[in-house]
Amino acid sequence: MKGATGESPVYDIERVRVLAEERTSLRGSLLEILHAVQDTLGYVDETAIPIIADTLNLSKAEVLGVVSFYRDLRQEPPAQTVVRLCRGEACQSVGAERLVARARERFGLDIGESSTDGRVSLDQVFCLGNCALGPSAMVDGRLIGRLDEATLDVLMAPRL
Ligand code: FES
């Protein structure tokens, strides 16, 4: 992620430490921390791994293993536009996988990938609370229902 000057902003390690310490007693604390870090800082930078590992008394490999396993956790800064396709059960039953395939075939993006110019990222979510109007997606914070391939093209193409 670049700032107005074109330089990458500094990743706020102190913020990671605070987010981690606030969540050590929660059930599933590692995932809670990782999601909080991503929600706050946009992604889980490699410099966050040892901080989180120390806070939870885990090895760096254990933390990195979890980050790598969950495709909705990013290890790179997000793109300008983030398209989150819902792959929850209800959306799967009405064609969510067709949209995942479309993004792959037409734009060369798999879930968890960003375009080479960093303008669009494709992510997945598991239910946006819009099941009755699936397949659903969230594009730059905007909820979209009854998404089909043609609309996905319109949403993604101008950004690529
Ligand atoms: S499963 Fe997609 S919105 Fe609920």
Backbone and ligand atoms as CSV (ligand in chain L), in Angstrom:
chain,resi,resn,atom,element,x,y,z
A,1,MET,N,N,0.848,-1.175,0.000
A,1,MET,CA,C,0.000,0.000,0.000
A,1,MET,C,C,0.893,1.237,0.000
A,2,LYS,N,N,0.664,2.106,-0.947
A,2,LYS,CA,C,1.508,3.290,-1.067
A,2,LYS,C,C,0.769,4.519,-0.574
A,3,GLY,N,N,1.501,5.420,0.012
A,3,GLY,CA,C,0.915,6.672,0.444
A,3,GLY,C,C,0.916,7.674,-0.698
A,4,ALA,N,N,0.478,8.905,-0.418
A,4,ALA,CA,C,0.370,9.921,-1.456
A,4,ALA,C,C,1.733,10.249,-2.056
A,5,THR,N,N,2.798,10.023,-1.291
A,5,THR,CA,C,4.130,10.316,-1.793
A,5,THR,C,C,4.700,9.160,-2.589
A,6,GLY,N,N,3.955,8.029,-2.650
A,6,GLY,CA,C,4.452,6.876,-3.370
A,6,GLY,C,C,5.294,5.954,-2.503
A,7,GLU,N,N,5.534,6.345,-1.251
A,7,GLU,CA,C,6.326,5.496,-0.374
A,7,GLU,C,C,5.403,4.635,0.481
A,8,SER,N,N,5.869,3.429,0.823
A,8,SER,CA,C,5.072,2.548,1.662
A,8,SER,C,C,5.039,3.086,3.081
A,9,PRO,N,N,3.857,3.098,3.714
A,9,PRO,CA,C,3.812,3.557,5.095
A,9,PRO,C,C,4.506,2.540,6.004
A,10,VAL,N,N,4.976,3.014,7.135
A,10,VAL,CA,C,5.637,2.132,8.083
A,10,VAL,C,C,4.587,1.248,8.745
A,11,TYR,N,N,4.893,-0.035,8.864
A,11,TYR,CA,C,3.976,-0.964,9.510
A,11,TYR,C,C,4.065,-0.755,11.023
A,12,ASP,N,N,2.916,-0.578,11.655
A,12,ASP,CA,C,2.874,-0.150,13.054
A,12,ASP,C,C,2.972,-1.347,14.007
A,13,ILE,N,N,4.214,-1.705,14.325
A,13,ILE,CA,C,4.474,-2.862,15.185
A,13,ILE,C,C,3.916,-2.657,16.594
A,14,GLU,N,N,3.979,-1.422,17.088
A,14,GLU,CA,C,3.447,-1.168,18.434
A,14,GLU,C,C,1.946,-1.429,18.479
A,15,ARG,N,N,1.280,-1.110,17.381
A,15,ARG,CA,C,-0.169,-1.377,17.299
A,15,ARG,C,C,-0.417,-2.891,17.330
A,16,VAL,N,N,0.432,-3.645,16.651
A,16,VAL,CA,C,0.316,-5.117,16.666
A,16,VAL,C,C,0.435,-5.617,18.108
A,17,ARG,N,N,1.417,-5.081,18.814
A,17,ARG,CA,C,1.639,-5.520,20.194
A,17,ARG,C,C,0.404,-5.249,21.055
A,18,VAL,N,N,-0.173,-4.082,20.919
A,18,VAL,CA,C,-1.358,-3.721,21.716
A,18,VAL,C,C,-2.537,-4.635,21.347
A,19,LEU,N,N,-2.754,-4.825,20.055
A,19,LEU,CA,C,-3.858,-5.677,19.608
A,19,LEU,C,C,-3.689,-7.100,20.132
A,20,ALA,N,N,-2.454,-7.574,20.135
A,20,ALA,CA,C,-2.196,-8.936,20.610
A,20,ALA,C,C,-2.430,-9.032,22.120
A,21,GLU,N,N,-1.887,-8.080,22.858
A,21,GLU,CA,C,-2.016,-8.139,24.312
A,21,GLU,C,C,-3.471,-8.018,24.761
A,22,GLU,N,N,-4.254,-7.270,24.017
A,22,GLU,CA,C,-5.676,-7.108,24.366
A,22,GLU,C,C,-6.468,-8.401,24.188
A,23,ARG,N,N,-5.925,-9.342,23.414
A,23,ARG,CA,C,-6.709,-10.521,23.039
A,23,ARG,C,C,-6.134,-11.837,23.535
A,24,THR,N,N,-5.120,-11.799,24.370
A,24,THR,CA,C,-4.476,-13.052,24.782
A,24,THR,C,C,-5.403,-13.977,25.550
A,25,SER,N,N,-6.376,-13.428,26.255
A,25,SER,CA,C,-7.235,-14.288,27.074
A,25,SER,C,C,-8.482,-14.764,26.325
A,26,LEU,N,N,-8.649,-14.312,25.089
A,26,LEU,CA,C,-9.833,-14.734,24.335
A,26,LEU,C,C,-9.688,-16.173,23.862
A,27,ARG,N,N,-10.822,-16.840,23.715
A,27,ARG,CA,C,-10.808,-18.173,23.127
A,27,ARG,C,C,-10.406,-18.032,21.661
A,28,GLY,N,N,-9.555,-18.905,21.183
A,28,GLY,CA,C,-9.091,-18.782,19.800
A,28,GLY,C,C,-8.303,-17.509,19.610
A,29,SER,N,N,-7.482,-17.186,20.616
A,29,SER,CA,C,-6.818,-15.881,20.627
A,29,SER,C,C,-5.934,-15.647,19.400
A,30,LEU,N,N,-5.277,-16.670,18.883
A,30,LEU,CA,C,-4.392,-16.447,17.740
A,30,LEU,C,C,-5.170,-15.912,16.538
A,31,LEU,N,N,-6.278,-16.569,16.217
A,31,LEU,CA,C,-7.066,-16.086,15.071
A,31,LEU,C,C,-7.675,-14.723,15.357
A,32,GLU,N,N,-8.118,-14.521,16.589
A,32,GLU,CA,C,-8.677,-13.210,16.962
A,32,GLU,C,C,-7.628,-12.108,16.733
A,33,ILE,N,N,-6.420,-12.376,17.145
A,33,ILE,CA,C,-5.346,-11.385,16.995
A,33,ILE,C,C,-5.035,-11.157,15.518
A,34,LEU,N,N,-4.907,-12.242,14.766
A,34,LEU,CA,C,-4.559,-12.108,13.349
A,34,LEU,C,C,-5.617,-11.303,12.595
A,35,HIS,N,N,-6.882,-11.590,12.883
A,35,HIS,CA,C,-7.947,-10.841,12.197
A,35,HIS,C,C,-7.963,-9.380,12.655
A,36,ALA,N,N,-7.711,-9.153,13.927
A,36,ALA,CA,C,-7.681,-7.760,14.413
A,36,ALA,C,C,-6.542,-6.991,13.750
A,37,VAL,N,N,-5.396,-7.639,13.619
A,37,VAL,CA,C,-4.248,-6.991,12.976
A,37,VAL,C,C,-4.582,-6.678,11.521
A,38,GLN,N,N,-5.180,-7.656,10.831
A,38,GLN,CA,C,-5.514,-7.404,9.421
A,38,GLN,C,C,-6.566,-6.315,9.280
A,39,ASP,N,N,-7.585,-6.368,10.143
A,39,ASP,CA,C,-8.642,-5.355,10.061
A,39,ASP,C,C,-8.080,-3.953,10.326
A,40,THR,N,N,-7.107,-3.870,11.218
A,40,THR,CA,C,-6.574,-2.568,11.616
A,40,THR,C,C,-5.486,-2.066,10.666
A,41,LEU,N,N,-4.591,-2.961,10.259
A,41,LEU,CA,C,-3.413,-2.542,9.484
A,41,LEU,C,C,-3.462,-2.988,8.026
A,42,GLY,N,N,-4.502,-3.726,7.665
A,42,GLY,CA,C,-4.680,-4.106,6.261
A,42,GLY,C,C,-4.133,-5.467,5.898
A,43,TYR,N,N,-3.137,-5.927,6.641
A,43,TYR,CA,C,-2.548,-7.240,6.375
A,43,TYR,C,C,-1.666,-7.632,7.550
A,44,VAL,N,N,-1.217,-8.896,7.523
A,44,VAL,CA,C,-0.339,-9.387,8.581
A,44,VAL,C,C,1.085,-9.415,8.025
A,45,ASP,N,N,1.816,-8.391,8.327
A,45,ASP,CA,C,3.190,-8.280,7.838
A,45,ASP,C,C,4.079,-9.303,8.549
A,46,GLU,N,N,5.172,-9.693,7.882
A,46,GLU,CA,C,6.078,-10.676,8.494
A,46,GLU,C,C,6.659,-10.161,9.809
A,47,THR,N,N,6.757,-8.850,9.954
A,47,THR,CA,C,7.308,-8.305,11.202
A,47,THR,C,C,6.332,-8.446,12.378
A,48,ALA,N,N,5.073,-8.742,12.064
A,48,ALA,CA,C,4.086,-8.942,13.136
A,48,ALA,C,C,4.191,-10.343,13.735
A,49,ILE,N,N,4.724,-11.274,12.978
A,49,ILE,CA,C,4.736,-12.685,13.397
A,49,ILE,C,C,5.469,-12.894,14.729
A,50,PRO,N,N,6.726,-12.404,14.876
A,50,PRO,CA,C,7.409,-12.645,16.154
A,50,PRO,C,C,6.731,-11.970,17.343
A,51,ILE,N,N,6.104,-10.828,17.101
A,51,ILE,CA,C,5.402,-10.126,18.200
A,51,ILE,C,C,4.237,-10.984,18.688
A,52,ILE,N,N,3.458,-11.492,17.738
A,52,ILE,CA,C,2.294,-12.313,18.093
A,52,ILE,C,C,2.762,-13.622,18.735
A,53,ALA,N,N,3.807,-14.206,18.177
A,53,ALA,CA,C,4.333,-15.462,18.732
A,53,ALA,C,C,4.780,-15.260,20.182
A,54,ASP,N,N,5.514,-14.185,20.443
A,54,ASP,CA,C,5.984,-13.901,21.815
A,54,ASP,C,C,4.816,-13.706,22.758
A,55,THR,N,N,3.810,-12.959,22.299
A,55,THR,CA,C,2.674,-12.649,23.167
A,55,THR,C,C,1.927,-13.914,23.573
A,56,LEU,N,N,1.815,-14.861,22.659
A,56,LEU,CA,C,1.051,-16.088,22.945
A,56,LEU,C,C,1.945,-17.255,23.359
A,57,ASN,N,N,3.252,-16.990,23.465
A,57,ASN,CA,C,4.198,-18.043,23.808
A,57,ASN,C,C,4.146,-19.204,22.812
A,58,LEU,N,N,4.092,-18.848,21.550
A,58,LEU,CA,C,4.108,-19.832,20.465
A,58,LEU,C,C,5.392,-19.641,19.665
A,59,SER,N,N,5.680,-20.594,18.797
A,59,SER,CA,C,6.830,-20.403,17.906
A,59,SER,C,C,6.389,-19.556,16.713
A,60,LYS,N,N,7.345,-18.916,16.070
A,60,LYS,CA,C,7.031,-18.128,14.869
A,60,LYS,C,C,6.455,-19.045,13.791
A,61,ALA,N,N,6.975,-20.264,13.722
A,61,ALA,CA,C,6.497,-21.216,12.708
A,61,ALA,C,C,5.010,-21.541,12.927
A,62,GLU,N,N,4.608,-21.652,14.186
A,62,GLU,CA,C,3.194,-21.944,14.461
A,62,GLU,C,C,2.299,-20.795,13.991
A,63,VAL,N,N,2.718,-19.583,14.272
A,63,VAL,CA,C,1.917,-18.421,13.864
A,63,VAL,C,C,1.899,-18.311,12.342
A,64,LEU,N,N,3.058,-18.444,11.736
A,64,LEU,CA,C,3.141,-18.359,10.278
A,64,LEU,C,C,2.317,-19.462,9.615
A,65,GLY,N,N,2.313,-20.639,10.227
A,65,GLY,CA,C,1.522,-21.746,9.688
A,65,GLY,C,C,0.049,-21.398,9.628
A,66,VAL,N,N,-0.459,-20.748,10.659
A,66,VAL,CA,C,-1.867,-20.359,10.686
A,66,VAL,C,C,-2.134,-19.260,9.659
A,67,VAL,N,N,-1.240,-18.290,9.586
A,67,VAL,CA,C,-1.412,-17.202,8.606
A,67,VAL,C,C,-1.444,-17.776,7.190
A,68,SER,N,N,-0.575,-18.710,6.914
A,68,SER,CA,C,-0.498,-19.298,5.573
A,68,SER,C,C,-1.703,-20.183,5.273
A,69,PHE,N,N,-2.248,-20.811,6.306
A,69,PHE,CA,C,-3.351,-21.756,6.104
A,69,PHE,C,C,-4.645,-21.044,5.719
A,70,TYR,N,N,-4.924,-19.927,6.363
A,70,TYR,CA,C,-6.189,-19.228,6.135
A,70,TYR,C,C,-6.046,-18.249,4.972
A,71,ARG,N,N,-6.768,-18.535,3.905
A,71,ARG,CA,C,-6.598,-17.740,2.689
A,71,ARG,C,C,-7.160,-16.330,2.840
A,72,ASP,N,N,-8.013,-16.127,3.834
A,72,ASP,CA,C,-8.521,-14.768,3.990
A,72,ASP,C,C,-7.564,-13.891,4.800
A,73,LEU,N,N,-6.458,-14.460,5.266
A,73,LEU,CA,C,-5.437,-13.640,5.924
A,73,LEU,C,C,-4.384,-13.269,4.888
A,74,ARG,N,N,-4.168,-11.977,4.747
A,74,ARG,CA,C,-3.221,-11.481,3.742
A,74,ARG,C,C,-1.845,-11.242,4.353
A,75,GLN,N,N,-0.803,-11.583,3.603
A,75,GLN,CA,C,0.556,-11.302,4.044
A,75,GLN,C,C,1.176,-10.144,3.254
A,76,GLU,N,N,0.360,-9.587,2.369
A,76,GLU,CA,C,0.804,-8.446,1.556
A,76,GLU,C,C,-0.221,-7.323,1.736
A,77,PRO,N,N,0.158,-6.091,1.513
A,77,PRO,CA,C,-0.816,-4.993,1.584
A,77,PRO,C,C,-1.952,-5.230,0.595
A,78,PRO,N,N,-3.175,-4.874,0.967
A,78,PRO,CA,C,-4.301,-5.067,0.057
A,78,PRO,C,C,-4.229,-4.137,-1.143
A,79,ALA,N,N,-4.928,-4.526,-2.201
A,79,ALA,CA,C,-4.993,-3.695,-3.408
A,79,ALA,C,C,-5.919,-2.509,-3.163
A,80,GLN,N,N,-5.944,-1.599,-4.142
A,80,GLN,CA,C,-6.846,-0.440,-4.045
A,80,GLN,C,C,-8.292,-0.895,-3.926
A,81,THR,N,N,-8.645,-1.909,-4.725
A,81,THR,CA,C,-9.999,-2.450,-4.699
A,81,THR,C,C,-9.943,-3.901,-4.241
A,82,VAL,N,N,-10.781,-4.234,-3.264
A,82,VAL,CA,C,-10.839,-5.603,-2.775
A,82,VAL,C,C,-12.218,-6.177,-3.074
A,83,VAL,N,N,-12.233,-7.254,-3.870
A,83,VAL,CA,C,-13.474,-7.955,-4.194
A,83,VAL,C,C,-13.528,-9.201,-3.326
A,84,ARG,N,N,-14.519,-9.255,-2.444
A,84,ARG,CA,C,-14.661,-10.411,-1.552
A,84,ARG,C,C,-15.865,-11.227,-1.995
A,85,LEU,N,N,-15.604,-12.385,-2.550
A,85,LEU,CA,C,-16.697,-13.253,-2.986
A,85,LEU,C,C,-17.121,-14.126,-1.825
A,86,CYS,N,N,-18.426,-14.228,-1.623
A,86,CYS,CA,C,-18.938,-15.069,-0.545
A,86,CYS,C,C,-18.959,-16.518,-1.014
A,87,ARG,N,N,-18.346,-17.378,-0.200
A,87,ARG,CA,C,-18.345,-18.809,-0.492
A,87,ARG,C,C,-19.065,-19.581,0.613
A,88,GLY,N,N,-19.956,-18.884,1.310
A,88,GLY,CA,C,-20.785,-19.551,2.315
A,88,GLY,C,C,-21.723,-20.535,1.635
A,89,GLU,N,N,-22.319,-21.392,2.444
A,89,GLU,CA,C,-23.148,-22.476,1.904
A,89,GLU,C,C,-24.268,-21.969,1.008
A,90,ALA,N,N,-24.991,-20.956,1.476
A,90,ALA,CA,C,-26.134,-20.458,0.693
A,90,ALA,C,C,-25.674,-19.906,-0.649
A,91,CYS,N,N,-24.573,-19.177,-0.645
A,91,CYS,CA,C,-24.067,-18.623,-1.905
A,91,CYS,C,C,-23.487,-19.716,-2.794
A,92,GLN,N,N,-22.884,-20.722,-2.180
A,92,GLN,CA,C,-22.377,-21.852,-2.980
A,92,GLN,C,C,-23.523,-22.523,-3.728
A,93,SER,N,N,-24.670,-22.603,-3.076
A,93,SER,CA,C,-25.794,-23.329,-3.692
A,93,SER,C,C,-26.405,-22.554,-4.858
A,94,VAL,N,N,-26.080,-21.283,-4.986
A,94,VAL,CA,C,-26.642,-20.505,-6.107
A,94,VAL,C,C,-25.549,-19.956,-7.037
A,95,GLY,N,N,-24.384,-20.597,-7.010
A,95,GLY,CA,C,-23.417,-20.285,-8.067
A,95,GLY,C,C,-22.170,-19.524,-7.680
A,96,ALA,N,N,-21.827,-19.490,-6.389
A,96,ALA,CA,C,-20.623,-18.751,-5.989
A,96,ALA,C,C,-19.369,-19.300,-6.682
A,97,GLU,N,N,-19.312,-20.601,-6.858
A,97,GLU,CA,C,-18.101,-21.180,-7.456
A,97,GLU,C,C,-17.941,-20.780,-8.921
A,98,ARG,N,N,-19.055,-20.527,-9.591
A,98,ARG,CA,C,-18.963,-20.041,-10.979
A,98,ARG,C,C,-18.237,-18.691,-11.016
A,99,LEU,N,N,-18.480,-17.882,-9.994
A,99,LEU,CA,C,-17.842,-16.561,-9.938
A,99,LEU,C,C,-16.349,-16.679,-9.647
A,100,VAL,N,N,-15.998,-17.614,-8.772
A,100,VAL,CA,C,-14.581,-17.851,-8.479
A,100,VAL,C,C,-13.880,-18.301,-9.763
A,101,ALA,N,N,-14.546,-19.202,-10.494
A,101,ALA,CA,C,-13.969,-19.695,-11.750
A,101,ALA,C,C,-13.855,-18.570,-12.778
A,102,ARG,N,N,-14.869,-17.714,-12.817
A,102,ARG,CA,C,-14.850,-16.595,-13.762
A,102,ARG,C,C,-13.669,-15.653,-13.491
A,103,ALA,N,N,-13.460,-15.350,-12.218
A,103,ALA,CA,C,-12.350,-14.460,-11.854
A,103,ALA,C,C,-11.015,-15.080,-12.270
A,104,ARG,N,N,-10.926,-16.387,-12.130
A,104,ARG,CA,C,-9.684,-17.083,-12.494
A,104,ARG,C,C,-9.496,-17.072,-14.013
A,105,GLU,N,N,-10.565,-17.427,-14.724
A,105,GLU,CA,C,-10.451,-17.566,-16.183
A,105,GLU,C,C,-10.291,-16.211,-16.878
A,106,ARG,N,N,-11.099,-15.279,-16.485
A,106,ARG,CA,C,-11.107,-14.003,-17.219
A,106,ARG,C,C,-10.024,-13.029,-16.766
A,107,PHE,N,N,-9.731,-13.052,-15.432
A,107,PHE,CA,C,-8.802,-12.049,-14.901
A,107,PHE,C,C,-7.515,-12.658,-14.343
A,108,GLY,N,N,-7.453,-13.985,-14.325
A,108,GLY,CA,C,-6.235,-14.654,-13.854
A,108,GLY,C,C,-5.990,-14.507,-12.374
A,109,LEU,N,N,-7.056,-14.263,-11.613
A,109,LEU,CA,C,-6.907,-14.099,-10.161
A,109,LEU,C,C,-7.586,-15.234,-9.412
A,110,ASP,N,N,-6.848,-15.853,-8.505
A,110,ASP,CA,C,-7.427,-16.816,-7.585
A,110,ASP,C,C,-7.686,-16.118,-6.258
A,111,ILE,N,N,-8.470,-16.774,-5.423
A,111,ILE,CA,C,-8.720,-16.235,-4.080
A,111,ILE,C,C,-7.374,-16.011,-3.381
A,112,GLY,N,N,-7.237,-14.845,-2.776
A,112,GLY,CA,C,-6.005,-14.537,-2.051
A,112,GLY,C,C,-4.957,-13.860,-2.915
A,113,GLU,N,N,-5.264,-13.658,-4.195
A,113,GLU,CA,C,-4.275,-13.043,-5.092
A,113,GLU,C,C,-4.660,-11.604,-5.425
A,114,SER,N,N,-3.635,-10.858,-5.837
A,114,SER,CA,C,-3.834,-9.483,-6.291
A,114,SER,C,C,-3.306,-9.355,-7.708
A,115,SER,N,N,-3.863,-8.419,-8.447
A,115,SER,CA,C,-3.349,-8.160,-9.791
A,115,SER,C,C,-1.911,-7.657,-9.677
A,116,THR,N,N,-1.133,-7.848,-10.734
A,116,THR,CA,C,0.290,-7.498,-10.666
A,116,THR,C,C,0.512,-6.014,-10.425
A,117,ASP,N,N,-0.450,-5.190,-10.843
A,117,ASP,CA,C,-0.292,-3.748,-10.607
A,117,ASP,C,C,-0.844,-3.324,-9.243
A,118,GLY,N,N,-1.308,-4.308,-8.469
A,118,GLY,CA,C,-1.785,-4.010,-7.115
A,118,GLY,C,C,-3.107,-3.275,-7.058
A,119,ARG,N,N,-3.852,-3.280,-8.155
A,119,ARG,CA,C,-5.106,-2.515,-8.154
A,119,ARG,C,C,-6.308,-3.300,-7.652
A,120,VAL,N,N,-6.306,-4.623,-7.827
A,120,VAL,CA,C,-7.451,-5.424,-7.400
A,120,VAL,C,C,-6.972,-6.674,-6.662
A,121,SER,N,N,-7.612,-6.947,-5.524
A,121,SER,CA,C,-7.394,-8.199,-4.801
A,121,SER,C,C,-8.682,-8.989,-4.807
A,122,LEU,N,N,-8.552,-10.307,-4.849
A,122,LEU,CA,C,-9.716,-11.181,-4.758
A,122,LEU,C,C,-9.624,-11.964,-3.456
A,123,ASP,N,N,-10.631,-11.816,-2.616
A,123,ASP,CA,C,-10.672,-12.522,-1.343
A,123,ASP,C,C,-11.977,-13.284,-1.238
A,124,GLN,N,N,-12.087,-14.097,-0.201
A,124,GLN,CA,C,-13.330,-14.816,0.049
A,124,GLN,C,C,-13.832,-14.505,1.452
A,125,VAL,N,N,-15.119,-14.628,1.614
A,125,VAL,CA,C,-15.732,-14.539,2.939
A,125,VAL,C,C,-16.722,-15.685,3.034
A,126,PHE,N,N,-17.154,-15.979,4.243
A,126,PHE,CA,C,-18.109,-17.056,4.434
A,126,PHE,C,C,-19.335,-16.507,5.133
A,127,CYS,N,N,-20.162,-15.896,4.359
A,127,CYS,CA,C,-21.454,-15.312,4.704
A,127,CYS,C,C,-21.336,-13.830,5.023
A,128,LEU,N,N,-22.098,-13.082,4.257
A,128,LEU,CA,C,-22.173,-11.631,4.430
A,128,LEU,C,C,-23.535,-11.244,4.994
A,129,GLY,N,N,-24.306,-12.232,5.426
A,129,GLY,CA,C,-25.634,-11.946,5.952
A,129,GLY,C,C,-26.612,-11.543,4.863
A,130,ASN,N,N,-26.338,-11.946,3.657
A,130,ASN,CA,C,-27.177,-11.565,2.513
A,130,ASN,C,C,-27.578,-12.820,1.729
A,131,CYS,N,N,-27.783,-13.911,2.474
A,131,CYS,CA,C,-27.958,-15.237,1.872
A,131,CYS,C,C,-29.134,-15.288,0.897
A,132,ALA,N,N,-30.211,-14.609,1.217
A,132,ALA,CA,C,-31.405,-14.681,0.375
A,132,ALA,C,C,-31.181,-14.051,-0.994
A,133,LEU,N,N,-30.149,-13.226,-1.094
A,133,LEU,CA,C,-29.870,-12.542,-2.358
A,133,LEU,C,C,-28.530,-12.970,-2.954
A,134,GLY,N,N,-28.110,-14.199,-2.643
A,134,GLY,CA,C,-26.842,-14.694,-3.161
A,134,GLY,C,C,-26.902,-14.985,-4.643
A,135,PRO,N,N,-25.762,-15.181,-5.268
A,135,PRO,CA,C,-24.428,-15.066,-4.672
A,135,PRO,C,C,-24.100,-13.608,-4.307
A,136,SER,N,N,-23.428,-13.470,-3.183
A,136,SER,CA,C,-23.134,-12.138,-2.662
A,136,SER,C,C,-21.636,-11.848,-2.716
A,137,ALA,N,N,-21.334,-10.578,-2.690
A,137,ALA,CA,C,-19.936,-10.144,-2.623
A,137,ALA,C,C,-19.889,-8.798,-1.930
A,138,MET,N,N,-18.710,-8.472,-1.447
A,138,MET,CA,C,-18.449,-7.153,-0.890
A,138,MET,C,C,-17.338,-6.543,-1.742
A,139,VAL,N,N,-17.626,-5.394,-2.321
A,139,VAL,CA,C,-16.622,-4.729,-3.160
A,139,VAL,C,C,-16.376,-3.340,-2.591
A,140,ASP,N,N,-15.190,-3.143,-2.088
A,140,ASP,CA,C,-14.836,-1.867,-1.451
A,140,ASP,C,C,-15.884,-1.447,-0.424
A,141,GLY,N,N,-16.307,-2.410,0.375
A,141,GLY,CA,C,-17.253,-2.123,1.448
A,141,GLY,C,C,-18.699,-2.062,1.012
A,142,ARG,N,N,-18.972,-2.273,-0.276
A,142,ARG,CA,C,-20.351,-2.210,-0.765
A,142,ARG,C,C,-20.867,-3.631,-0.963
A,143,LEU,N,N,-22.007,-3.927,-0.350
A,143,LEU,CA,C,-22.603,-5.267,-0.452
A,143,LEU,C,C,-23.352,-5.396,-1.778
A,144,ILE,N,N,-23.071,-6.490,-2.478
A,144,ILE,CA,C,-23.706,-6.715,-3.773
A,144,ILE,C,C,-24.374,-8.085,-3.741
A,145,GLY,N,N,-25.640,-8.118,-4.154
A,145,GLY,CA,C,-26.384,-9.380,-4.183
A,145,GLY,C,C,-26.678,-9.807,-5.605
A,146,ARG,N,N,-27.127,-11.059,-5.713
A,146,ARG,CA,C,-27.450,-11.659,-7.021
A,146,ARG,C,C,-26.350,-11.388,-8.046
A,147,LEU,N,N,-25.144,-11.606,-7.613
A,147,LEU,CA,C,-23.991,-11.339,-8.477
A,147,LEU,C,C,-23.880,-12.423,-9.542
A,148,ASP,N,N,-23.715,-12.011,-10.769
A,148,ASP,CA,C,-23.495,-12.981,-11.843
A,148,ASP,C,C,-22.166,-12.653,-12.542
A,149,GLU,N,N,-21.812,-13.486,-13.506
A,149,GLU,CA,C,-20.521,-13.318,-14.162
A,149,GLU,C,C,-20.419,-11.961,-14.862
A,150,ALA,N,N,-21.490,-11.546,-15.510
A,150,ALA,CA,C,-21.451,-10.279,-16.258
A,150,ALA,C,C,-21.203,-9.103,-15.310
A,151,THR,N,N,-21.869,-9.129,-14.167
A,151,THR,CA,C,-21.677,-8.038,-13.197
A,151,THR,C,C,-20.273,-8.092,-12.599
A,152,LEU,N,N,-19.786,-9.294,-12.357
A,152,LEU,CA,C,-18.422,-9.415,-11.841
A,152,LEU,C,C,-17.427,-8.820,-12.835
A,153,ASP,N,N,-17.641,-9.088,-14.114
A,153,ASP,CA,C,-16.770,-8.490,-15.149
A,153,ASP,C,C,-16.789,-6.970,-15.054
A,154,VAL,N,N,-17.990,-6.427,-14.910
A,154,VAL,CA,C,-18.132,-4.959,-14.855
A,154,VAL,C,C,-17.430,-4.408,-13.612
A,155,LEU,N,N,-17.532,-5.134,-12.506
A,155,LEU,CA,C,-16.922,-4.661,-11.266
A,155,LEU,C,C,-15.403,-4.708,-11.326
A,156,MET,N,N,-14.871,-5.755,-11.963
A,156,MET,CA,C,-13.424,-5.965,-11.934
A,156,MET,C,C,-12.695,-5.348,-13.122
A,157,ALA,N,N,-13.292,-5.436,-14.291
A,157,ALA,CA,C,-12.564,-5.056,-15.504
A,157,ALA,C,C,-12.053,-3.622,-15.503
A,158,PRO,N,N,-12.868,-2.642,-15.112
A,158,PRO,CA,C,-12.351,-1.264,-15.176
A,158,PRO,C,C,-11.187,-1.024,-14.235
A,159,ARG,N,N,-11.036,-1.901,-13.271
A,159,ARG,CA,C,-9.992,-1.700,-12.272
A,159,ARG,C,C,-8.709,-2.410,-12.659
A,160,LEU,N,N,-8.782,-3.227,-13.706
A,160,LEU,CA,C,-7.589,-3.985,-14.120
A,160,LEU,C,C,-6.998,-3.431,-15.408
L,1,FES,S1,S,-23.756,-17.493,2.504
L,1,FES,FE1,FE,-23.278,-15.802,1.241
L,1,FES,S2,S,-24.336,-14.171,2.181
L,1,FES,FE2,FE,-24.744,-15.846,3.477
